[in-house]
Amino acid sequence: MMKLIANRGVRVAGVSYEPGDLIECDERTATELLASGKVIPTDSVDRSIGLNTETAAPLKAKTKRTTTTRKKKAD
């Protein structure tokens, strides 16, 4: 059995689930629902936990993109 969280309204084995509801179903049904994008697994890790400004990568400033000129044809 797998536990999933509904992204949108979904009907599994005759039972309707609203977005945010916890769904418990077998592996085959879970695989089909995950492939359709209607659910997300509950064991997904939130990568933002523990991130702070000291450990984050520095932001890069946008640079102006320069264009090159065409080379003149040799006569």
ABEGO torsion letter per residue (X at the ends): XBBBBBABBBBBGGBBBBBGBBBBBBAAAAAAAAAAGABBBAABBBAABGBBAAABBBBBBBBBBBBBBBBBBBX
